[in-house]
Amino acid sequence: MPLNIMEAMAAGLPVVATSCRGNRDLVRDGENGLLVRADDVAGFVRSIELLYKSKEFRQTLGEKGRSLVKAYTVDRVLSYLKDIYSIYLKPKGKGTFVLSLDTELAWGSFDLGISKRQRAALLATRPCITKLLMLLKEHNISATFAFIGHLMLDRCASDQGIKHGNLVRPDFSWYPRDWFSEDPASDIAEAPLWYGRDILLQVLEAQPKHEIGCHSFSHIIYGAPGCSRACAESDLSECVQTADMLDLKLISFVYPRNHAGHKDLLFRYGFRIYRGLGNEWFQKIKNSLLRKLCHMIDQFLGLVPETSLPFKEESGLYNTVGNMLYMSRSGIRRLIPVTSRVRKAIRGIDRAIEKGEVFHLWFHPSDLASDPKGLLSGLDRIFSYVRRKIDEGVLDNCTMGQLYERYGTINTSGE
């Protein structure tokens, strides 16, 4: 980085410089200076002459340069360096366990069609959540319950036949109908798969304290073609307003189907951390069928999952990668023993401890209904291991929001 150019910018001077690496990072041609090829003598002459003859142009470029160079002040650069050292020189030997739950009921799959078996599983979800909360209390583990915003309601109604008419609809190729066509526009007593205020209150009253996160208002796939910016914004606005009515502040977000999009809007509406796509080895495979097969093999063998540290993205959001999906036992997944899931999770916890990183486990509460006894028993063994490692002083447990507080405040305050 050429310090002489930075000093000139700080002094409010326009700059004429060669168009090479370093110079190009500081000088934006025609905005705060002029860039010329290194061997273009005539170009240098023209640029200097242009600035000499126009005082107004000189002042415009100089003022813009003074503004741009503020990004490189000593205090700001030192703050960035502190962030890096604070995160990557974290003492090894203490990992972090994060658990997030995509709480969605019928909203999670209505656009793909809900079979009789899936409907039965969804109806059995509430008892599974009750048992899950009991397990979390027994082992004193906190989780992030990422709720569909519509589930926070106990009722809603159509207005002249239009449901949620204030919301912009997506235009998805696989679902040509109105996005709210399945919404019963009734209440929790009549349609318990579409409203979940009782589940929300149960989680809020549970011990230890759990975090309420957001999973969009109506399970719109933000990153898919057909979700416009206006659509995403109206959905986010509705989430925040619904939470505000319940005195809930949402800062953690889980993208429906892990398909990220419109991240800058999330930041604008107060969200600070989201669960990113997993970093499993098979995610790099382009062929979808082969990728799914490798996923099954990975789960069956209980291979050691990757762990990670949350990192700040350009949008301002922090990304905490979802390291392992605790799979349901529906369909072909029933062939994978529960012991394989437990073994994989324990290996992930050990890896997080060894590397001083985060192991982020996630699943849908409705998945537990595919084999309540087996899957809850597996979670009991995983949570027991987490508690043992916490008691040994080598593991922490936190929610997604607490994870942001740990890493995000470093970046924003520099302390």
N, C-alpha and C positions, 0 to 999 in steps of 0.2 A: 504494500500500500504506500504510494508516494506521499510522504509527509508534506513536501513542499506544496503539492496541490491542495491538500487538506488545509494547510495554513492560509493559502490564498483564498479558498472558499470561506474560511472563518473570518477573513478580513473583508469579505464582501466583494472580492474581485472576480471578474469573469476569467475563464481559463481557456487557453488554446493549447491542446496537448495531442500527442501522437495516439492513434487508436490502437492501443495494445493492452494486454491484461494488466489489471491494477488501475490504469488510467480510466479504462471503460467502467470500472466499478464505481468511480467517483463522478466522472463527467458524463452527463447525459446530453448528447449532441443537440444543440439548439435550445436546451432548457436551462442549463447553468454554465454552459461553455460550448466550445467547438472542438470536434475531433477531426484530425487529419491523418492520412497515411504517413508513415515515417519518412518515406522517400518523396513526398509531394511538397517540394519547396514552394511552388507557385500557390498551392493551397494554403500553406502557412501565411504567405504574404497576403492573400485575399482575406483570410480570417482576421489577421491583425488589422488590416486596413478597414474592414467592416466594423470592428469594434472601435477603432480610432475615430471613425466618422459619425458614429451614432452613440451619443451619451445615454439616450433612453434605453437602447439595447444593452449597453454595458451595465446599466443599473438593474435592469430586469434580470439579466443572467446572474449578476452578483448577489442580488437579494435571494434568488432561488438557491444559489450555491450555499449561502450562509444558513438557509433553512435545512438543506439536505445534509450538511456536514454535522448537524447536531446528533445524528445517529452514531457518530464516532467519538463522542466526548469521552473523557477519561472515566467519569463516573459510570457511564452506561457500559463501556467495554469491561470495566472491572466487575460490574454486576453480572454480565454474561459469563465472565470467567468464574465467578463465584458459583453460578448455577451449575456449570460443568463440573467443577471440582466437588461441589456438595453432593451431586448425584452419583458421579462415577467413582468417587473415592469413598463412598459409603463403606464402613467397615464390613468386611465379609463375615459370613457365619451367622447372619440373622436375616431370614427371609420374611416375606409377607404373604398371607393367604387372603384372597379376595373371592367372595361368592356373589354372583349376580343372577337374578331370576327373572326371566321374561314372562311377566304376568299378563296374560292376554285373553284367555278363554276362547270364545268363538271368533273373536276379532282376528286371531292369528292365522286362520285358515279358511275363512268364509269365501274368499275369492277363488280358492282352489277347489272348493266343494268339501262338505263335511259328511263323511260316511256314517252309517249307524254305529260302527265300532268307535269312531272318533267322538261321536256325540256322547256315547256312553262314558268314554274316558273323560270328556269335559265335565260331565255331570258328577263324576267321582273326584274332581279336582279339589273341591273345598275340603273334604275330609283329609286328603293328602297334605294340603297346606297346613291344616291344624296339626297333624302329626309332625310335619317338617318343623313348624315353630316350636313344638315340644322338644324335638331333638336339638335345635339351636339353643334353646334355653338350658337344656341339660348340660351341654358342652360349653355354654357361655360364648357363643359365636354370633357375630353380627353379619348381616347380609344386606345387599341392595336389592329391593324389590322394584323392578322397573315396570310400572303400571301403564297399560293403555289408558289414556285420559278418559275415554268413555266409561271405563269400568269404575271410575271415581264417582260416577253418577248413580243415583238410585232410581231415576226415572228421566224420561224426556218425551217430547211430543212433537208431532209434525205440525206445520203451519200451512194451512190450505193444501195439504197433501204433500208438502215438501219437508223433508227431514234435514235438519241442520242447514237451512238455506243460506246461512251466513258464511259457510265454508266453500272454498274453491275445490272443485272436484278434480281428481287425477284423470288422465286419459290413457289407461293401460290397455295394451293389445290383447292381453289374456282375459280381460274382464270388461266387456263392452257396456255392461249395465251401469246404472248410477251407483256410485261407491257406497251409498247408504241405503240401497234398495233392500238389503237384508235386515237393516236396523228395525227392530219391532216397534220403536217409538212408543214404548209402554213403561213398565216398571220392573223392579227386581223380582217381585213376587211372580209376575207372569212370564218373565224372560230372564232367568238367572244366569244364562250363558252370555248375556250381553251387558249386564250391569254387575258391579262388584264392590259397591260401597261397603258391604259387610266384611269383605275380605280386607279392604283397606283399613277399616277400623280395627280389625283383628290384628293386623300387622303393627299398626301404630300402638296398640295396647300391649304388645308382646314385650317380653324381656329376654335378652338384653335389647337395647334400642336398635332398631333397624332403620335403614335409610329408604325413603321413597324416591325412586328415580322415575324417569319418563321413558316410555316406549312408543311415543307419538300418541296422537289422540285417537286415530282410527286405523292404525296399522298400515298407513300409506308407505309404500316403498320409496323412500326419498331419493335413492340413487338410481332408480329405474327411469328409462325414457317414458315420459308421460306425466312425471311429477314436476310441474313447472315451479318456478320460484314463488309465484303467487300462491300456488297450492300448498307448498311446504310452509310458507309463512302463515297462512291462515290456520293450518293445522297446529303449528307451534303456538300461535297466539291463543288458540282455544285451550291447549294444554295448560299454559301458564295461567290463564284466567280461571280455569276449573280448579287448579291447585290453590290459587289465591283465595278462592271462596272457602277453602278448607284450611287456610292459614299454613299452607305447605310451600316451601321454597324449593324449587327443583334446580339442581345443578348437574346431575348425572343423567346421561342419555344412552339408551341402547337402541340402535337402528333396527327396525323391522327387517328380518332376514339378513341382518348384518350388512345391508347394502347402503353404504354411506353416501351422503350428498348434502349440498346446501349447508356446509359446515359453518360458514360465516354467519348465517341466520341463527344457528344454534347459539353462537357466542353472543350475538346481539340480544337474544332473548334470555340471557342469564345463565346458559349452560356452560360448564367449564371443563367437563371431562366426559368422554364417551368410550364405550367398549369397541375396540377395533377388531377387524377380521383376524382370525387365528393365524399363528405363524408356523403351523405344522408343515412338515416337509412335503406332504402330498398336495398342498395348495398350489405348488408350482406346476403341477401337471395340467396341461391345457384340456386334454380330453376328459369330459365330465364323467363318463362311465368308468374310465380307468381311475379317475380321482376318487370316485365313490368306493370303488373296490379297494384301493389302497387305504382309504379311511377305515374301512371295515377290518382290514388286516392289521392296521395300526392299533385299533381298539381291541381286537381279539388277542393280540400278543402283549398288549399293555405296555407298548414302547414308551420310553421316557419322553414326556412332552417338553417342548421348549419353555423356558421362563423368560421374563422380560422386565424392563423398567418403563414406567410411563414416560412419554416424551411429548414435548410441546410442538404443535404443528403451526403452520403459517397462519391458520385461521384464529389462533389464540387458544384453541382447545387442546387439552391433553388427551392422548390416546393411551388407554390401558388395554393391551391386547388380551383377547379371550384365549387362554392357553389350552383349555380342555373343555369339551362338551361332555357332560355326564349323560350318556345316551339313554333313550327310552328302550323298552324291550318289546316294541311293536314290530310286526312284520319280520323281516330278515334279521333285524337287530336282536331278536330273541335268541339267536344262535350264539351271541356273545355272552359268556358267563359274567355274572355280576362281579365275581372275583377279578376278572380282567380289568373292569372299570376301577375297582378299588386299588389294584396293584398299580395301574397307570397314574392315578391321583397321588398315591403315596410317593411314587417315584418323582412326580412333579414337585411335591412339597420338599422332598430331600434335595432336589436340584436347586430350588429357590433358596434353601438354607445355605447350600454350598456356594452359590454364586452371589448371595446377598440381593436377590431379585424378588419379583412378584410371581406367584402362581395364581392365576385367575381361572376359577372353575365356574361354569355356568350351565344352566338348563332351564327348561320350561316346567313349572310346577305340574302342568297337565301331563308331562311325560311320566311322572311317577305313577299315574293311574294305570299304566300299561302293565305294571307288576309292583303294586304298592309294598307288599311284604319284602320282596327281594331287593328292590331299589332303595327303600328306606333303611333296610338292614345294611346295605352297602354304604349309604351316607353315614349311618351310625359309626361304622368302622373308620371312615375317612375323618369324620369330626372328632372321634376319639384320638386319632393320631395327631390331628391339628392341636387339640387341647394339650396332649402330652408334650408336644414340641414347644408350645407356648409356655407351659409350666417349666420346661427346661431352660427357657430364656433364649431360644434360638429362632423363634418364629413370632411374628406379630399377626394380628387379624384386624382388618379394617374394611370399611365400606368403600365404594368408589369415591364418594364425596370426601371421606377422610383421606383417601389416597391423594386426591387433589390438594387438600389442605397441607399435606406433608410435602409435596413436590411443587405445587403451584405457588405457594406463598414464598418459597425460596426465589422463584423467578420474578415475582411481582415486586417484592420488597427489597431483594438483594441482601437479606439478612439470614 
